Amino acid sequence: MSMAEPGIKTDRFKTSEGVELDFEIAALAMRFTAQLWDLLVTVIPVIALAIILAQSDLLDRQSFNGFFALAFFLIRTPYYALTELFWNGTTVGKRIVGIRVVSADGQSLTPHQIWVRNLMREAEVLVPITILIAGFGGGAISNIINLVWVLMVFAVPLFNKRNRRLGDLAARTLVIVQPKAALLPELSVRGSRSRFEFTLDQLDHYGAYELQVLEEVLQSERPIGHAARKQQAERRARIAERIRERIGFEAQVDKADIEAFLEAFYARQRAHLEERQLLGDRRADKRYRDET
């Protein structure tokens, strides 16, 4: 585990390329702020429609409450799931705050995990709170039970070292601070002088997330001691081999050329992604290739 500032939680997990990385766990305040933004995004169209209906006198008070609750549910449920599905674990609120959902085992986030965690949110908080606000509780006892349930749900992340709510536990997900991809220029310059060449099809297999992972590997300091250096070399060799297999790079890479291969791939991948981004194609990670 890497050293972190006091009060900041970090976690380490292994990516599908076999790289161990440390990530900062999203603080509860960050998650709460993102949730407020997302609620604002989903409730605005409901409020606008409710105002129109209120002015028309088409619904009585009870019907109006029911409409509001149903419309809010039909908008927010697909909103959370679809944004996290197509924006690689982020929503509008998460993007503003700078956090994202990842799989707790370090593998790619699956649609099943996204739907589970978001449907669980409905049962955890949103439906009980909607019932309380809309007055569907059926009496004081029912309202008290709903309130106690909501308070218990809110308490779960407080006693969880990874700040995971019930939905995260059920879906095996984790919310982390979005890593800042530095994409250091010196690596790009060094790689551009390499003899290794890659086709556009080979460069279409990875995205910015994997590029950052590779940068972390290439920028890691040379460890002290023969055993540690050997372990680092073996890890880089495994990464190079996995990249070769995934992109279909047929030429063999000698042991002495592994560093040059990784730097060359980094340089070309970075240039390719930057070019695609100028065309409006933002590729967050390798999942987009698997879905096309």
C-alpha positions in Angstrom: 0.0 0.0 0.0 1.4 3.4 -0.9 1.6 6.2 1.5 -1.4 8.5 1.6 -2.2 11.8 3.2 -3.9 11.6 6.6 -7.6 11.0 6.3 -7.3 9.7 2.7 -8.1 6.1 2.1 -6.4 4.2 -0.6 -6.7 0.7 -2.0 -4.6 -1.5 -4.2 -5.9 -3.9 -6.8 -4.6 -5.6 -9.9 -5.8 -4.7 -13.4 -6.5 -7.3 -16.1 -2.9 -6.6 -17.4 -1.5 -7.8 -14.1 -0.5 -4.3 -12.9 -0.9 -3.5 -9.2 -2.1 0.2 -8.8 -3.0 2.2 -5.8 -6.2 4.3 -6.1 -7.7 6.9 -3.8 -11.1 5.8 -2.4 -13.7 8.5 -3.0 -14.6 10.3 0.2 -18.2 10.2 1.4 -18.4 14.0 1.0 -17.4 13.6 -2.7 -20.0 10.9 -3.2 -22.7 13.0 -1.5 -21.9 16.0 -3.7 -22.0 13.9 -6.8 -25.4 12.5 -5.7 -26.8 16.0 -5.2 -25.7 17.0 -8.8 -27.3 13.8 -10.2 -30.5 14.4 -8.2 -30.6 17.9 -9.6 -30.2 16.6 -13.2 -33.0 14.1 -12.8 -35.5 16.1 -10.8 -35.4 19.3 -13.0 -37.4 17.7 -15.9 -39.9 16.2 -13.4 -40.4 19.6 -11.7 -40.9 21.3 -15.0 -43.5 18.7 -16.1 -45.2 18.9 -12.6 -45.5 22.7 -12.9 -47.2 22.4 -16.3 -49.7 19.8 -14.9 -50.3 21.9 -11.8 -51.2 24.9 -13.9 -53.6 22.8 -16.0 -55.6 21.4 -13.0 -55.7 18.0 -14.6 -54.7 16.1 -11.4 -55.8 16.3 -7.8 -53.4 16.3 -4.9 -53.1 12.6 -4.4 -52.8 11.9 -8.2 -50.3 14.7 -8.5 -48.0 13.1 -5.8 -48.3 9.7 -7.5 -47.4 11.2 -10.8 -44.4 13.0 -9.4 -43.1 9.8 -7.7 -43.6 7.7 -10.8 -42.1 10.2 -13.2 -39.0 10.7 -10.9 -38.5 6.9 -10.8 -38.8 6.5 -14.6 -36.3 9.2 -15.2 -33.7 8.5 -12.5 -33.5 4.7 -12.8 -32.3 4.6 -16.4 -30.3 7.8 -16.0 -27.9 6.3 -13.4 -27.5 2.9 -15.1 -27.1 4.2 -18.6 -24.7 7.0 -17.8 -22.5 4.6 -15.8 -22.7 2.1 -18.6 -21.8 4.4 -21.5 -19.5 6.8 -19.5 -17.4 4.1 -18.0 -18.6 4.2 -14.4 -19.4 7.9 -14.3 -22.6 10.1 -14.2 -22.9 13.9 -14.6 -22.4 14.3 -10.9 -19.4 12.0 -10.7 -17.8 13.7 -13.6 -18.2 17.1 -12.0 -16.7 15.9 -8.7 -14.0 13.7 -10.3 -15.0 10.2 -9.2 -15.9 7.0 -10.9 -17.2 3.5 -10.2 -14.9 0.5 -10.8 -15.1 -3.2 -10.2 -13.7 -4.0 -6.8 -11.6 -6.9 -8.2 -9.8 -4.6 -10.7 -11.4 -6.1 -13.8 -13.7 -4.3 -16.3 -16.9 -3.0 -14.9 -19.8 -5.1 -16.3 -23.3 -4.1 -17.2 -24.6 -6.6 -14.5 -22.6 -4.8 -11.8 -23.9 -1.4 -13.0 -27.6 -2.5 -12.9 -27.3 -4.3 -9.6 -25.7 -1.3 -7.8 -28.2 1.1 -9.2 -31.3 -1.0 -8.6 -30.0 -1.4 -5.0 -29.9 2.4 -4.7 -33.6 2.4 -5.3 -34.3 0.0 -2.5 -31.7 1.6 -0.2 -32.6 5.2 -0.3 -34.6 6.7 -3.2 -37.8 4.7 -2.9 -38.1 5.1 0.9 -37.4 8.8 0.7 -39.9 9.2 -2.2 -42.5 7.4 -0.1 -41.8 9.8 2.9 -41.9 12.9 0.8 -45.0 12.0 -1.3 -46.9 10.8 1.7 -47.4 7.2 0.7 -46.2 5.9 4.1 -49.6 4.8 5.3 -49.2 6.2 8.8 -46.7 7.3 11.4 -45.4 3.8 12.1 -44.7 3.2 8.5 -42.9 6.5 8.1 -40.8 5.8 11.2 -39.8 2.4 9.8 -38.8 4.0 6.5 -36.8 6.7 8.3 -35.0 4.2 10.4 -34.2 2.1 7.3 -32.7 5.2 5.5 -30.6 6.1 8.5 -29.3 2.5 8.7 -28.4 2.5 5.0 -26.6 5.9 5.4 -24.6 4.4 8.3 -23.2 1.5 6.3 -20.4 3.4 4.4 -19.4 5.0 7.7 -18.4 1.6 9.1 -16.9 0.3 5.8 -13.2 0.9 5.3 -13.8 1.4 1.5 -16.8 3.7 1.9 -19.0 1.1 0.1 -22.8 1.3 0.4 -25.0 -1.8 0.2 -25.3 -1.5 -3.6 -21.5 -1.5 -3.9 -21.2 -4.6 -1.7 -23.9 -6.4 -3.7 -22.4 -5.5 -7.0 -18.8 -5.8 -5.9 -18.0 -2.3 -7.0 -16.0 0.6 -5.6 -16.0 4.3 -6.1 -12.6 5.9 -6.5 -11.2 9.3 -7.3 -10.7 9.6 -11.0 -6.9 9.2 -11.7 -5.4 12.2 -13.4 -3.7 11.0 -16.6 -0.5 12.9 -16.9 0.6 11.3 -20.1 4.2 12.5 -19.6 5.8 13.9 -22.8 9.3 12.5 -22.2 7.9 9.0 -22.6 6.3 10.0 -25.8 9.6 11.4 -27.1 11.6 8.4 -26.1 9.0 6.0 -27.7 8.9 8.0 -30.9 12.5 7.1 -31.6 11.8 3.3 -31.4 12.0 0.9 -34.3 8.6 -0.7 -33.3 5.6 0.2 -35.5 1.9 -0.4 -34.8 -1.1 -0.4 -37.1 -4.2 1.7 -36.5 -6.2 -1.5 -35.8 -3.6 -2.5 -33.1 -3.9 0.9 -31.5 -7.7 0.7 -31.4 -7.6 -1.9 -28.6 -6.8 0.4 -25.7 -8.0 3.7 -24.2 -6.8 6.4 -21.9 -7.2 4.3 -18.7 -4.9 1.6 -20.0 -2.5 4.3 -21.2 -2.3 5.7 -17.7 -1.6 2.2 -16.3 1.2 1.7 -18.8 2.6 5.1 -17.8 2.6 4.2 -14.1 4.6 1.1 -15.0 7.2 2.9 -17.1 7.6 5.7 -14.6 8.0 3.4 -11.6 11.4 3.8 -10.0 14.1 1.2 -10.4 14.0 -0.9 -7.2 17.0 -1.6 -5.1 18.3 -5.1 -4.9 18.7 -7.8 -7.5 15.5 -9.7 -6.5 13.3 -6.6 -6.7 14.8 -5.6 -10.1 14.2 -9.1 -11.4 10.6 -9.0 -10.2 10.0 -5.6 -11.9 11.5 -6.9 -15.2 9.3 -10.0 -15.1 6.2 -7.9 -14.5 7.1 -5.7 -17.5 7.7 -8.7 -19.6 4.2 -10.1 -18.7 2.6 -6.7 -19.5 4.4 -6.6 -22.9 3.3 -10.1 -23.7 -0.4 -9.4 -22.8 -0.3 -6.2 -25.0 1.2 -8.3 -27.8 -1.5 -10.9 -27.5 -4.4 -8.4 -27.3 -3.4 -6.2 -30.2 -2.1 -9.1 -32.4 1.5 -7.9 -32.6 3.1 -11.0 -34.3 6.8 -10.1 -34.1 8.6 -11.4 -31.1 10.0 -9.0 -28.6 13.4 -9.9 -27.2 14.0 -9.6 -23.4 16.4 -6.7 -24.0 13.8 -4.8 -26.1 10.8 -5.0 -23.7 11.4 -1.5 -22.3 11.7 -0.1 -25.8 8.5 -2.0 -26.9 6.5 -0.6 -24.0 7.7 2.9 -24.6 7.1 2.7 -28.3 3.5 1.4 -27.7 2.9 4.2 -25.2 4.1 6.9 -27.6 2.0 5.6 -30.5 -1.1 4.9 -28.4 -0.9 8.3 -26.8 -0.6 10.0 -30.2 -3.5 7.9 -31.6 -5.8 8.7 -28.7 -5.0 12.4 -28.9 -5.8 12.4 -32.6 -9.1 10.5 -32.0 -10.0 13.0 -29.2 -9.6 15.9 -31.6 -12.3 14.1 -33.7 -14.6 13.9 -30.8 -13.9 10.2 -30.0 -13.1 10.0 -26.3 -12.0 6.5 -25.5 -12.0 6.0 -21.8 -10.7 2.4 -21.8 -10.6 -0.8 -23.8 -14.2 -1.7 -23.1 -15.5 0.4 -26.0 -13.6 -1.9 -28.4 -15.3 -5.0 -26.9 -18.7 -3.4 -27.4 -18.4 -2.5 -31.0 
